[in-house]
Amino acid sequence: MVLPDPDAKDQWCELLIHTSTSEVGKQCTDTGEIHEQRDLKGRAEGETRTVPGHPALTRILRQHIADEELKPGDLLFQGESGGILAGSVIRRAWRNARKAVLPPHVFESPTGRRVYDNRNTRLTKWLNDGIPPAQVAEWAGNSVAVLLATYARCVEGQLPDLKRRLEAAGDLPERSSAD
């Protein structure tokens, strides 16, 4: 993660994704560990990808780092012994957060039930906000084809803007009064 200088005008941070640490269970790893660390799917060994972090996230991360007195190289969110945070803890915190802010009918629905659903929500939001699919795919670590095959049906609300842009382009000549 790269946080901008606190007095910089641009407060967007960069999240550097370099590995994937999946919770797969002891029986599924060669080491007997619960987590399996891998390079990023579809990327060369050691390759990273960068995802932008909103200025509000920058403020939250900066405060969290200060509160937890984290040093370079520390995990951002740690388990009790300083290691990887247990998946059960993450899932319980997510469930409690959803319950605290969502109306009961939404909480009981599948909307955002899994932490991973945040990824789907973010990618859909970026596409709905008009971020070009190639950029969204790069941030997501997907190909454009996979991104569009998965999320194109979720894009909505852009038609009025697209119509205005097409009108402004003036594709067809206006009919003259002599015609």
Secondary structure as the mmCIF struct_conf table of DSSP 4:
data_model
#
loop_
_struct_conf.conf_type_id
_struct_conf.id
_struct_conf.beg_label_comp_id
_struct_conf.beg_label_asym_id
_struct_conf.beg_label_seq_id
_struct_conf.end_label_comp_id
_struct_conf.end_label_asym_id
_struct_conf.end_label_seq_id
STRN STRN1 VAL A 2 VAL A 2
HELX_LH_PP_P HELX_LH_PP_P1 LEU A 3 ASP A 5
TURN_TY1_P TURN_TY1_P1 PRO A 6 ASP A 7
BEND BEND1 LYS A 9 LYS A 9
STRN STRN2 CYS A 13 ILE A 17
STRN STRN3 THR A 19 GLU A 23
HELX_RH_3T_P HELX_RH_3T_P1 LYS A 26 CYS A 28
BEND BEND2 THR A 29 GLY A 32
BEND BEND3 ILE A 34 ILE A 34
STRN STRN4 HIS A 35 ASP A 39
HELX_LH_PP_P HELX_LH_PP_P2 LEU A 40 LEU A 40
TURN_TY1_P TURN_TY1_P2 LYS A 41 GLY A 42
BEND BEND4 ARG A 43 ARG A 43
TURN_TY1_P TURN_TY1_P3 GLU A 45 GLY A 46
STRN STRN5 ARG A 49 GLY A 53
HELX_RH_AL_P HELX_RH_AL_P1 PRO A 55 GLU A 68
TURN_TY1_P TURN_TY1_P4 GLU A 69 GLU A 69
TURN_TY1_P TURN_TY1_P5 PRO A 72 GLY A 73
BEND BEND5 ASP A 74 ASP A 74
BEND BEND6 LEU A 76 PHE A 77
STRN STRN6 GLN A 78 GLN A 78
TURN_TY1_P TURN_TY1_P6 GLU A 80 SER A 81
BEND BEND7 GLY A 82 GLY A 83
STRN STRN7 ILE A 84 ILE A 84
HELX_LH_PP_P HELX_LH_PP_P3 LEU A 85 ALA A 86
HELX_RH_AL_P HELX_RH_AL_P2 GLY A 87 VAL A 101
BEND BEND8 LEU A 102 LEU A 102
HELX_RH_AL_P HELX_RH_AL_P3 PRO A 104 GLU A 108
BEND BEND9 SER A 109 PRO A 110
TURN_TY1_P TURN_TY1_P7 THR A 111 GLY A 112
BEND BEND10 ARG A 114 ARG A 114
TURN_TY1_P TURN_TY1_P8 VAL A 115 TYR A 116
HELX_RH_AL_P HELX_RH_AL_P4 ASP A 117 ASN A 128
TURN_TY1_P TURN_TY1_P9 ASP A 129 GLY A 130
HELX_RH_AL_P HELX_RH_AL_P5 PRO A 133 ALA A 140
TURN_TY1_P TURN_TY1_P10 GLY A 141 GLY A 141
HELX_RH_AL_P HELX_RH_AL_P6 VAL A 144 TYR A 151
HELX_RH_3T_P HELX_RH_3T_P2 ALA A 152 CYS A 154
BEND BEND11 GLY A 157 GLY A 157
HELX_RH_AL_P HELX_RH_AL_P7 LEU A 159 ALA A 169
TURN_TY1_P TURN_TY1_P11 GLY A 170 GLY A 170
BEND BEND12 LEU A 172 LEU A 172
HELX_LH_PP_P HELX_LH_PP_P4 PRO A 173 SER A 176
TURN_TY1_P TURN_TY1_P12 SER A 177 ALA A 178
#
